[in-house]
Amino acid sequence: MTKKLIAFLSILSFFLSIPLMPANAAAKAGAKCNKVGITEVVKGKTYTCVKTGKKLAWNKGVKVQTTTKQSVQSLSIANMKKAMLPKPVKNLFRYHYSPNAIQAYKEKIESELNFSMEYWTSVYDGTELFNIFYATEKELEWLVNGWKTYDLDINGYTAREYQGRLDREGSQLNAGSVPSQEGPSHLSFFRSSTRPIVPDSMIPHENVHIVQQQLTKNRTDQMPCWLREGTANLFGIFQTTEKYGLRVYDEAKRSEMNAYQGGSVEIRKFTDSQWFTHLKSLEGNFSGGCDFKYRFAYGAGLLLSEVLMADGGFEKMMEFWRTFALEVDWRQSFKNIYGEEVDTWYKTKGIPHVMNEYARIPRY
């Protein structure tokens, strides 16, 4: 008998000697578990290990839907791949750079905006150059004066927001936004000169807001926050994935879903009724940064947008965006396009997917 065969049989004997424990022995509501965040699927329910008082126990479980979390994500990506075929574009932007702007980031802005716009040729038909501004942390005054040249940020909202971001984030400052406002908008970056330049989905995300502005005729402030920020995340992460690979989608998705964990509530413990209440709270937050500080709209909105893309596809979503240019309640537009009341959609499709994904994807 050869040495390799002896070694193989020894390993096989070792594995066969290990007693097999039932995989779902402890996974039932209230039973003891040993690590917060782990999950088990038992008899059609996903159980999550949570801390109750000083003990760890399985929660009551969430019913696994027939449209699984994986299939929603994969179908959503497949629908975007099928509809968003990149094509070369001419220059669509007018760039403004502060005196101390970092050359490497200037190059990143231009290359990524051009790359992102290639995916929007089927719907974006803006003819005027869109203003892009970039300044470092020491040049907010330059940025504000640049906006004044084009009658932008007349009410000073973005200037105040960026000052607040600078005060809070310091050397980690990485602000970018397309303000939701009537009339022409702008994409502005206000960024620490010492912050490393790494691959991310920020620029593609902000580029989505440019497209939203154009399709809604500058009425993105009428979009519910989960739609405005969620779809920007969906398309921004998708385009980044097209460049760097599918692994990026999973990592970015986990990051967005866990960004809200800085808040005071552990959303993985939400019941379906608590999710419904929180999602409804995002319907009326039509101005400002959609609660950027806590980022609830970004993670939950990404998951809801996956469902919309998986079920309705790209064309329906673009049709829905365009309705915000009209004097029509968006909830009625949703029903006209997707065939059901938005509240019913939350309960039957949106919330089940959100809960399944939070049960599947662990927090940091």
N, C-alpha and C positions, 0 to 999 in steps of 0.2 A: 504493500500500500504506500502511495507516494506521500511525501510530507505535506503537500498542498491539500490532498484529500483528507488526511488525518486532521489537519487544522480546521478544515471546513466542517467535518463531522463533530469536532469538539465544540465549535461555535454553535452549530445546530443543536447539539445536546444541551448546551447552556440555556439557549432561548426556550427550548421545549420544557426545561425544568422550572421555568418561572411560572408561578401560579397565575392564572388569568383571572383578573378581577372584573366583575361586571362594570362596563363603562358608565352606566347610569345609576349605579348603586346609591350614590349620595345625592343625585340631582333630583330633588323633589322639594317643593315649597317648605321652607322652615328647617330643612335638614342641614346639618353641619357641613361646611366647606372649608377649604384651607388657604385660599388666596383671593383677595378682592379683585374683581374684574374678569376672572375666568368664566367661561360659559360652557354649558352642555345642552345638547338638543335631545330631548326625551319625549317620545310619543307626540311629536308634532309641536312641542313647545321649546323655546330657548330660555334656559334658566341661567341667571347671572349671580355670581357670588358677591354679596354686599355685606357691609358692616352694619349690624343692628345692635346698638348699644356698645357693649364690649365684645360681642360675639360675631363670628362670621357665619352667614347662613345663605342658602339659596333663596332668591326672591320668588314671587308667585309665578314667574314665567310669562313669556310673550308667545302667542301663537305664531308659528311659522306660516307665512303666506304661500299660496300656490305660485305666485310670481316671486321668486326668491330674490334676496338682496343681490346675489351675484348676477342673476339674469337681468335685473333692472339696470345695473351698472354697465354690463357688457352690451345690452341692447341699446342703451343710451349712447355709448361710444360708437357702436356700429352705425346708428342713425346719423350721427355727426360725420363720420367718415364717408358715408354714402352721399350726403348732401353738400358738404363743405369741401369742394374740390379746389385746391389752391391754384390760382392763376396769377401771372405777373401783373403788377399794378404800377401806374405812374406815381410820381411823388404827390402825396395828398396833404402834406403838412408844411407849416411855416415854423421853423425852429428859432428859439430865442434862448441864448445861453449867457449866464452871468460871467463876469470877468474871471472868477475863480473856479468855474465849472471844470470837473475832472474829465479829461479827454476820453478815458476808457468808458466812462458812463455815458458820455455824449454818443459814442459809437454804439453802445448797447441800446440806447433809446431808439436810434435811427434804424438799426438792423432789426430789432424786435418789432417795432411798429410796422415796418415794411413787411416782415414775415407774417405778422398777424393779419394785416389787411388783405393779404393774398387769399385768405379763407372767407372773405366777406364780399367777394366780387359779384355774387349773385343777388345781393340785396342792397349794398351800399352804393348810392349814386350821388354823393355830395360833390359839388363842383367847386366850392370855395375852399381854399387852403385852411386847414384847421390849425389853430395856434397851439404850439407846444412850448412850454417854459421849463427851464431847469436852473435851479440855484442851489448853492451850498448853504449850510446852516448860518453863515455869517452875512447872508445877502437877502434877507427877507425884504428889506426896504427896496432893493433893486427889483425884486419880484413884483411887489405891489405897484411900483411905478410902471413896470412893464404892462401890467394888466390895465392900468389907467389909460395907456396909449390906445387901447382897443375898446375902451368903455366896458371892461370886464370887472366883475366883483364890485359893483357899484355900492352895494350895501355893506361891504367890508367883511362878509361872513367868512370867506375863505382865508383872509388875512388873520382873523381872530382864531380860526381853527388851526392854522399852521403855527401861530405863536404858541398856542396851547400844546400842540404836538412837540414843539421845540423844548418847551419847559418840562414836559413829562419825559421825553425820550432822550434828550441830550445827545451823546455820541452815537446812540442807536437810531437816531432820527432817520425815517425812511417814509416820508409822506408823498402820496401821489393821489390826485383826484381829478375827476371831471365833474365840476359842480352841477347839481340839478337846479337849473334856473331857466327862466323864460329868456328867449333870445339866444344869441350865440354863446357858446360855452368855450372852455379851454381845458387842456390837459396840462397840469403843472406838477413838477417834481421838486420837492424841497428835502434835501438829503444831506446827511453828515458826510463831510469830505473824508473822514477816517473810517467810514463803514466799508467793509469788504464788498467787492462786486462779485456776486455769485449767481448761478442760474436760478431763476425763480419765475413765478407766473404773474408777478405784479404788473409788468408792462402790458402783457396780453390782456389781463383783467381790466386795466384801465382803458385799453383800446375797445373793449366790448361796450363800455359806457359811451364812447364816441359814436359807435354804431347805434346804440339805443337812442341817443340824442337825435340822430338824424331820422330814424324810423318813427319816432314819436313826435317829431317836429318840436323838439326842445321841451317835451312834457314828461321827462323821466321822473319829475317830482310827483307825478300822479301814480307811479308804479308802487305796489306794496313792496316793502323792503326785502322780503324774502325772494321776490321775483327779480328785483333790480340787482341786488348783490349776489343772489344765488346763481342766476344765469351768467353773470360776469365771472363768477368762480368756475362754473361748469365749462364755459367756452375757453376761458383763460387757461385752466388746467389741461383741457383737451389739447389745445394748441402747443402747450409746453411738452405734453406727452408725445405729440407728433415729432417733436424735435429730439427729445431725450429718451423716449421709451416708456412703456406702460408702468414700470415701477414708480415713475414720478407721479403718476395719477394717484396711486395708492398712498404714497407718502404725503402728497399735498392734501388729499382728502382727509387723512387722519389729522393732519395739522389743523385744518379748518374746523373739523368737528370738535376738536379738543380746545380750540381757542377760547371758548366760553367758560372753560373750567376755572378761570380766574374770578368768575362771578361767585355769588354767595350760595348758589343752588347747584346740587349735583344732578344734572339733567338725565343721567342714566337711571335715576330712580323715579323719573316722571311716569305717571300713569298716562293712559291714552287721553283722559280728560284734561290732565295738566298740559299735555302737549297741545291739545286743541286750544286751550286758553292762551298759551304762549304764542302760538302761531297767529291767532286772531289779533294779538297785540301788535304784530308786525304789519297789519293791513293799513293802519292809519298813520304810520311814521313816515310821512312822505317827504320830509325835508332833511337837510343836513346830512350827516354821515351814516344814517340808518343805525344809530347806536354803535358806532365804530369801536368805542372803548371796550364794550363787552362782546362784540362780534357775534351776537346770537343769530342775526340774520344771515351771516355768511356761511356758517356750517349747516344750519337747518335748511337754509335756502338752497344750498348746493344739493342736498338730498331730495328736496321737493322738485327741483329742476331736473334731476335725473329721471324722476318718475314722469314728468311732463314730456321729456325728450324720448323716453323709452316707449310711452304709450301713443304719443301724437306725432313725434318726429319733428324735424327742423322747420318745415314749411308752416305747420300749424303754430309753432312758437313765434315765428316771424309775423304771422297774421295776427297773433295775440298782441305782440309788441305794437304793431301799427294802430291797433284800436285805441291806444292811449292818446293818439293825436285827435281823437274825436271827443265830443261832449257826451260821452256815454259812460255810465257806471261800469267800471272794469269787471265787477262781479257778473253783470249781465253779459258782457263780452265773453267772459270765461265760459258761461253756460252755453252761449251760442256756438262757440268754437269746439269746446270739449264735451258738450252734451250732458252736463250735469251741474248742479249747484256746487259752488266751490266748497261750501261746508261739508257736503256729502263726499266730495273728492278728498278733502282732508281726512275724513274718518275712515273711508274705505280703501284708499290707496296711499295717500301721502303719509299719514301718521304710521301705518303699519311698516312702511319702508324705513321711515326715520327710526322707529324703535328697533327694528331688526338690525339696522346698521350700527346703532349705538350699542346693541348687545354683542355684535360681532367684533367691532373695532375697539380695542382697549384704549384707555386714557394713558397719558404719559406718566 
